[in-house]
Amino acid sequence: MALLDIILGYDCNLACDYCTITPQMRTRPFPARRVAEAITGARVDGFDAVSFTGGEPTIRADLVPLVELARRSGFTDVKVQSNGLLLSHGPNVDRLIAAGVNRFHVSIHTHDPAAYDALVRREGSYPMMVEGLSQLVKRGVRLTADLILKEDTWRKLPEAVRWLHARGVRSVHLWFVSLTDGNRDHPESMPRMSDVLPAMREAFAFGREHEMEIRSLHVPRCLLGADAAHALDPGADRVRVVTPEAVFDLKDSKLAGKAFVPACEGCRWRPVCPGIRPDYLERYGGAEFTAVV
């Protein structure tokens, strides 16, 4: 499946402390006309899945018409990536589903109420996020919860996965914090991958035991070891990213790996590995990574 990933803009109703979006980026407009051109052009080029993300796409008044256009254009898979706050209002969810959305990703960041509100820097947001999850679970739509692995969240990862399971969520993606753009001046937010691995292994084990799909982005397979099957490399597929200022393939994104260390040579995973993110290597170097033969 070829995916068109549309960043509808960088504005958001939250201000997460690890966000890579800068204040200047939030002001960049992405007119609906240009979004429509990207949608119709991608269909001509054979793309059959589309993702609307941001920023926060649900704050755009024209999201529903854009979803409807994607469906009319022939996209068979339509996803909305959200922080879930506006999805706490059931009619908002119903309108998106009626328009053609059949998949939702909700960035819950962390399941802990106090930690969540501190992270998103908007007091009282946690109940809205939880209700947004509940509204989606009730409707039986395809739903994935995104968790961020950063210095102040990773220790509670297994607990967060159990919390999600208890609420009916069966798909979880683990995102490793990035030190690019708006978060480049906060290196303390990035933990060492080898420190996080025990919590990830516990989460993976719980997922296997309870029929949850748990996937890891950005942590190379050589570190995941026996859990390498949980690695997810979105850039391995055909993904076109459209932003207010650029169009590029996901494999060329700042969040793609692209970097390799001498130990990567001869590794059994080298042909499929996207590499290590440069921001991680700048922070910790490459001593953790060893070839798997």
Phi and psi in degrees as a GROMACS rama.xvg file:
@    title "Ramachandran Plot"
@    xaxis  label "Phi"
@    yaxis  label "Psi"
@TYPE xy
-93.9108  128.692  ALA-2
-109.782  130.454  LEU-3
-98.6233  114.774  LEU-4
-104.612  106.914  ASP-5
-103.351  116.285  ILE-6
-87.7575  103.914  ILE-7
-70.9951  -4.34499  LEU-8
145.474  170.427  GLY-9
-106.918  -0.866422  TYR-10
-71.2915  153.104  ASP-11
-154.47  155.647  CYS-12
-91.7286  7.18474  ASN-13
-127.272  171.42  LEU-14
-139.287  62.654  ALA-15
-55.553  138.684  CYS-16
-70.3205  -12.8395  ASP-17
-107.959  2.75977  TYR-18
-60.7666  139.065  CYS-19
-84.6773  -6.49242  THR-20
-79.9699  128.857  ILE-21
-90.9164  161.714  THR-22
-56.1521  -35.8748  PRO-23
-66.0089  -38.3845  GLN-24
-64.6326  -32.8815  MET-25
-63.0051  -21.7709  ARG-26
-91.0145  -3.26212  THR-27
-77.1942  120.451  ARG-28
-80.8562  154.894  PRO-29
-137.407  87.7897  PHE-30
-58.9479  147.801  PRO-31
-58.1067  -33.1159  ALA-32
-60.7664  -42.4639  ARG-33
-70.8753  -35.9758  ARG-34
-62.9041  -43.8669  VAL-35
-60.9448  -40.5443  ALA-36
-62.491  -39.4226  GLU-37
-64.7621  -39.2332  ALA-38
-65.2315  -52.4514  ILE-39
-67.7918  -36.3116  THR-40
-65.744  -38.2064  GLY-41
-67.4252  -34.9051  ALA-42
-63.8759  -41.5732  ARG-43
-59.4334  -34.0894  VAL-44
-85.5148  4.49983  ASP-45
94.6268  10.2094  GLY-46
-77.5878  137.842  PHE-47
-124.616  -0.614736  ASP-48
-128.663  145.432  ALA-49
-137.657  142.525  VAL-50
-124.966  128.616  SER-51
-102.742  119.076  PHE-52
-138.764  -167.641  THR-53
-159.242  -143.719  GLY-54
39.0127  -153.739  GLY-55
-121.374  106.397  GLU-56
-67.2461  -26.4882  PRO-57
-72.7503  -9.52071  THR-58
-83.9629  -6.12508  ILE-59
-83.7724  126.836  ARG-60
-67.0694  -20.4346  ALA-61
-99.5732  15.1183  ASP-62
-61.6398  -46.2603  LEU-63
-60.0953  -49.2023  VAL-64
-59.3501  -34.7015  PRO-65
-69.0471  -38.5615  LEU-66
-63.0147  -44.0265  VAL-67
-60.8916  -40.0093  GLU-68
-62.3321  -42.8576  LEU-69
-59.7066  -42.121  ALA-70
-65.6204  -45.4377  ARG-71
-62.4012  -31.2986  ARG-72
-76.0754  -13.5029  SER-73
110.262  7.58572  GLY-74
-69.5251  128.684  PHE-75
-94.2099  -16.3106  THR-76
-128.846  118.484  ASP-77
-126.703  118.979  VAL-78
-117.051  144.997  LYS-79
-119.929  126.388  VAL-80
-100.738  120.014  GLN-81
-141.472  161.985  SER-82
-84.9644  -4.88934  ASN-83
86.6328  -8.00882  GLY-84
-62.764  -48.9983  LEU-85
-75.7837  -13.5311  LEU-86
-79.3317  -6.06394  LEU-87
-68.3997  -17.7306  SER-88
-92.9913  106.379  HIS-89
-48.958  -44.7173  GLY-90
-57.8913  -30.3608  PRO-91
-62.6524  -42.3261  ASN-92
-63.7017  -45.7521  VAL-93
-61.7288  -39.1122  ASP-94
-64.443  -41.1831  ARG-95
-66.8628  -41.631  LEU-96
-64.6719  -43.5155  ILE-97
-62.2003  -33.4547  ALA-98
-72.9322  -23.8631  ALA-99
133.658  2.16509  GLY-100
-71.1813  128.452  VAL-101
-122.772  8.98756  ASN-102
-152.216  136.052  ARG-103
-127.285  139.943  PHE-104
-118.014  130.519  HIS-105
-119.197  123.346  VAL-106
-83.9951  102.365  SER-107
-92.1985  -12.8966  ILE-108
65.3963  -63.6218  HIS-109
-154.965  154.816  THR-110
-89.4116  -11.96  HIS-111
-78.9313  123.218  ASP-112
-56.6115  -51.1785  PRO-113
-65.8591  -42.9436  ALA-114
-64.4375  -37.3294  ALA-115
-63.4431  -52.4146  TYR-116
-62.0162  -35.7962  ASP-117
-68.2752  -38.4157  ALA-118
-68.6036  -45.0005  LEU-119
-83.4444  -10.9294  VAL-120
57.3354  42.7365  ARG-121
-146.536  102.455  ARG-122
-60.7856  137.69  GLU-123
85.5324  7.91792  GLY-124
-79.1936  -28.555  SER-125
-54.7349  -49.2681  TYR-126
-59.6136  -32.6489  PRO-127
-68.7227  -41.3816  MET-128
-61.8973  -45.3767  MET-129
-62.5102  -42.3466  VAL-130
-67.1709  -35.2633  GLU-131
-59.5253  -45.301  GLY-132
-58.4142  -46.0748  LEU-133
-60.5957  -42.8357  SER-134
-61.2979  -39.4112  GLN-135
-71.5297  -42.2418  LEU-136
-61.3226  -41.993  VAL-137
-57.9813  -34.8454  LYS-138
-87.3025  -4.54254  ARG-139
68.8309  21.1055  GLY-140
-78.3969  162.121  VAL-141
-66.4903  127.044  ARG-142
-138.669  131.437  LEU-143
-124.664  134.032  THR-144
-99.0608  132.017  ALA-145
-102.503  126.675  ASP-146
-112.281  141.911  LEU-147
-99.5711  131.336  ILE-148
-97.3037  103.091  LEU-149
-137.532  173.845  LYS-150
-56.4994  -33.5389  GLU-151
-101.491  12.2366  ASP-152
-125.486  -28.5631  THR-153
-65.4244  -28.1916  TRP-154
-65.2269  -24.8879  ARG-155
-101.046  17.1118  LYS-156
-58.0051  -50.8447  LEU-157
-58.3239  -38.9477  PRO-158
-64.9194  -38.7409  GLU-159
-64.9644  -39.7569  ALA-160
-65.4433  -41.3018  VAL-161
-64.779  -38.6987  ARG-162
-60.8163  -44.1668  TRP-163
-65.7525  -41.6805  LEU-164
-59.5475  -42.4026  HIS-165
-63.7958  -22.5911  ALA-166
-98.3881  9.07215  ARG-167
91.7539  6.99951  GLY-168
-84.8892  132.114  VAL-169
-121.237  5.11316  ARG-170
-136.779  128.918  SER-171
-136.273  134.361  VAL-172
-114.368  137.145  HIS-173
-106.406  117.123  LEU-174
-105.35  128.796  TRP-175
-89.9162  128.407  PHE-176
-54.6305  144.382  VAL-177
-110.332  148.631  SER-178
-108.098  40.8028  LEU-179
-104.845  158.723  THR-180
46.3857  -113.712  ASP-181
-65.3319  -17.2966  GLY-182
-109.852  11.8941  ASN-183
-68.2191  -22.3084  ARG-184
-93.6597  14.4052  ASP-185
-127.054  60.7879  HIS-186
-61.3317  -23.4288  PRO-187
-66.6817  -15.0857  GLU-188
-76.8645  -16.2811  SER-189
-96.3356  117.499  MET-190
-82.4669  168.866  PRO-191
-78.8073  134.412  ARG-192
-57.9717  -40.8046  MET-193
-64.4764  -27.0447  SER-194
-71.1733  -33.5365  ASP-195
-80.5274  -21.8997  VAL-196
-54.4062  -43.4055  LEU-197
-58.3366  -40.1122  PRO-198
-67.1489  -37.8551  ALA-199
-65.0761  -42.3607  MET-200
-62.7712  -39.8076  ARG-201
-63.937  -40.7837  GLU-202
-65.736  -43.5944  ALA-203
-60.0753  -43.7996  PHE-204
-62.0397  -42.5778  ALA-205
-62.5409  -41.9272  PHE-206
-61.1655  -43.9478  GLY-207
-64.0171  -37.9334  ARG-208
-72.2533  -23.9694  GLU-209
-120.045  21.516  HIS-210
55.6429  42.6571  GLU-211
-104.598  139.486  MET-212
-90.4012  114.79  GLU-213
-121.04  120.156  ILE-214
-120.012  147.083  ARG-215
-113.883  130.025  SER-216
-106.283  140.775  LEU-217
85.4961  -21.2676  HIS-218
-89.3225  118.343  VAL-219
-63.1247  154.124  PRO-220
-62.2419  -30.4712  ARG-221
-61.7395  -33.1234  CYS-222
-80.5181  -34.8306  LEU-223
-68.0928  -24.9675  LEU-224
59.5791  -121.786  GLY-225
-65.0757  -14.9997  ALA-226
-98.0759  17.9676  ASP-227
-59.4669  -26.4429  ALA-228
-65.022  -16.165  ALA-229
-83.6727  -4.52233  HIS-230
-69.4625  141.085  ALA-231
-127.653  123.28  LEU-232
-119.289  84.7056  ASP-233
-55.7775  -32.7226  PRO-234
-69.882  -10.023  GLY-235
-71.1526  -22.8257  ALA-236
-92.5678  176.054  ASP-237
-80.7339  106.983  ARG-238
-131.603  121.536  VAL-239
-104.338  122.593  ARG-240
-99.8466  129.062  VAL-241
-118.753  122.389  VAL-242
-121.764  172.222  THR-243
-57.5371  -24.3572  PRO-244
-121.823  -4.40694  GLU-245
-157.678  162.044  ALA-246
-131.633  129.092  VAL-247
-156.736  164.47  PHE-248
-79.5609  143.136  ASP-249
-57.4562  -34.2583  LEU-250
-62.0318  -16.3951  LYS-251
-99.0884  6.35559  ASP-252
-68.8345  158.85  SER-253
-63.0131  -24.5506  LYS-254
-89.0256  -0.718375  LEU-255
-78.252  159.939  ALA-256
-68.209  -78.8082  GLY-257
74.2537  -26.6575  LYS-258
-98.7333  143.272  ALA-259
-132.436  148.62  PHE-260
-109.496  165.346  VAL-261
-53.4115  -33.2571  PRO-262
-65.0747  -16.6988  ALA-263
-70.2455  -24.306  CYS-264
-66.3677  130.461  GLU-265
85.098  -2.29492  GLY-266
-72.7666  139.666  CYS-267
-63.5398  -23.7737  ARG-268
-89.5363  -4.99954  TRP-269
-54.8629  -39.8116  ARG-270
-64.9268  -24.7793  PRO-271
-113.771  -7.28339  VAL-272
-75.3448  130.873  CYS-273
-77.4963  -6.52266  PRO-274
97.5657  -175.369  GLY-275
-105.485  141.761  ILE-276
-67.7239  133.866  ARG-277
-58.1286  -35.0028  PRO-278
-66.0508  -30.1575  ASP-279
-72.4333  -44.2777  TYR-280
-62.7603  -36.1797  LEU-281
-64.3389  -33.245  GLU-282
-80.3292  -44.2116  ARG-283
-122.713  -9.70269  TYR-284
76.2421  -173.308  GLY-285
-112.174  15.7543  GLY-286
-65.2071  -23.4232  ALA-287
-70.5782  -23.7712  GLU-288
-93.2293  128.919  PHE-289
-132.76  150.289  THR-290
-68.4887  139.78  ALA-291
-102.274  119.309  VAL-292
